[in-house]
Amino acid sequence: MKKRIVSLLCVIALLPMALGGCSQKKKSDSKEDGIKIYIGSSIFEESLDPIKGGLSYGYPFINNALLKVGSDSNYIGDLAKDWKVSDDALTYTFNLNEGIKFSDGSDFDAEDVVFTYETVHKNQADNEKVDLTYLESVKAIDENTVEFKLEKPYSPFLDTTAMLQIVPSDSYDSRKFDTEPIGTGAYKVVQYDSNQQIILSENDKYSGEKPDVSKVTIVNMEPDSAFAAAKAGDLDVVMVGTNYANEEISGMHLEKLETMDVRNISLPVRKVSEMKDSSGKTVTVGNNVTSDIAVRKALSIGLNRKEIIENSSNGIGLPAVNFTDNLIWANTDTYEDNQVEEAEKLLDEAGWKMSEETGIREKNGQKCAFELYSTAGDTDRYNLAVAVAENAKKLGIEITVKTATWDEITTLQNTSAILWGWGQYSPTVLSSLYKSDLFLSGGYDNVVGYDNVDVDAKIDEAISSNSQEKAVEAWKEVQKISDEDYTNLFIVNIQHCYFVSDNLDISLDTQIPHPHGHGTPVICNMADWKLK
C-alpha cells in the first residue's frame, strides 16, 4: 500500500514538469499532429471551387492547372508536360502528363480539361478571375492531348491556363466543391468548418513526391488573436502586418517574402466635371489639384520612399516607382526620388506658390490639397497613407488621410486619391489601370480617367500579339508611355511577413513571388515544406 502511495506522489510531482514542457511545444514537433497555420481570412471568404475562381493565383495544393508559375516567375508545366502555339496564335495544344489521379481515385485525362474549360466558359459570370471570352472551342484530341481554339489572338491565354485549375468531369459538384474540391494536388480537404478552420491531409493518390507535412490545419481568427496564439506556441506559421515585424516569438523567426504586391495611389487626371457612366447615370469626376501633371510629377519625384517605408512599415518593403520589376513584362525603368528642389521648381513653374502663412501652396485661390482614402480596418495601408501625407508637406502639398469602406471608395475613386494594392502574374492588370474605355465602366478599372490613344493602341497590340515576345514588348511600351503621365503614385513593393516555426522549413527556394493578397500566397509551395 505504501509503495502505491509513493508511486502516486511521484507521478503528481512530475505532472507540472510534463505539462510545462507541453505548453511550450510547437505543433510541428509531431509529424502526426501536422502543422497549424494562420494565413489570413481570404481563403475562408471565397469558394475553393476552381470553376468559380477558387485559389487561382498559384496555389496548386488541392487542384492543379495546366501550367504553373515557377520561382523565376516564368511558366512551367504542371498537369501539362509541354505545349505549343500555332503561328497564327489561334491554336494552343497541350500534351498532358500521364498516370495522374484525382484524390477520389479517378484518372485525370483530357476530358477533365475540356469539362473544366467548357463549364467556366458557359458560366463566365461565376468566375471573375479567369477570362475565357476569346475561347472558341476546346477539345480532346486523345486522352493526353487538348486543343484550344481562340476566336482571335489573345496573348494572355497562357496566363489563363496557369490560373484555371482542373476538376474531375465525372464527380464535379458545384455546391460540394465550394468547401471540398476533388483535385490532383498533394493535399485534400478532410474537414471544413465554416469561417473557423480547414483541415488538409495528404492526398494518397498524388502522383508527385509525398509531402513531408502530412496534415495542415488552416485556422481563421483575428490578426491580434493569431499573433497571441503564435506566442503561446499554438501556431507554426502566422501572417503578420509590418507593425509586428519588430516583435519576437520564442521558437519562431520572421520571413519577409518577395512579392509583386505594390501599393500605389491613384491620382485623378481630369478636372472636375460631370459625365455619364456606363449605365447612363450622371456622375461627378475629376480633381482640380491632381489633374495638374505638375502636382503628380512633383509627388512622384519629390517624395522620399525609403523614409516613408521606414516611418510606416518598420522599413519593410522596397521603394517602387513603377508597377513591378520581377515579371518578364515589367518595365524596369527607374528614376531617382527625393528630388525636393526639382519638385519645388516644377510646382513653382506651374503657378503653385508657397504660402508663408500656411505652408501650403496655392494657385488662383486653390490650395494644393486633396484627400487620400485608405480602406477601413487596414492598419498597414493607413500607416502608409499617413507617412505619404507627412512626407508631402515639405513640398507644400497638403494631403488629408481618411478611411472608407470599399463600397464608399467606389463613390470616391473618380474624384479623390485612393491607396490601392495591385499585383498579379497576368499583364492584363495594365489594361485595368490604363484602358480609356474602362473609365466609368464599373468596378475599379481606370479610376483616374486616363485617356491616351497611344497607350490604348499598345494595349490592343499586346493583347492581339501572335507571340509572347511581341506581347511583352508591347506591355513594356504601355508602361513607358503611361509613366510619363504619372497617373499613379507608386510607393512600395511590399514584402509579405510571416513568423515561421524554427522546426519548419517553408522552402524559400521554391516560393514564387507573391501576388497581391497577403496571406494565402505563402502556401503556394506547401508540398515542399519540411519538418525539421
Secondary structure, DSSP 8 states (H G I E B T S, - for coil): -HHHHHHHHHHHHHHHHHHHHHHT--GGG-TTT-EEEE--SHHHHS---GGGTTTTTT-TTSS-BSEEE-TTS-EEESSEEEEEE-TTS-EEEEEE-SS-B-TTS-B--HHHHHHHHHHHHHTGGG-SSS--TTEEEEEEEETTEEEEEESS--TTHHHHHHH-B---TTT--TTGGGTS---SSSEEEEEEETTTEEEEEE-TT-SS---S--EEEEE---HHHHHHHHHTT--SEEEE-GGGTT---TTEEEEEE-B--EEEEE---S-SEEEE-TTS-EEEE--TTTTSHHHHHHHHHHS-HHHHHHHHHTT-SEE-SSS-SSSTT----------HHHHHHHHHHTT-EE-TTTS-EEETTEESEEEEEEETT-HHHHHHHHHHHHHHGGGT-EEEEEEE-HHHHHHHTTTSEEEEEE--SSTHHHHHHH-GGGTTSSTTSSTT----HHHHHHHHHHHH-SSHHHHHHHHHHHHHHHHTTT-EEEEEE--EEEEEETTEE--GGG---B-SSSSGGGGGGGGG-EE-
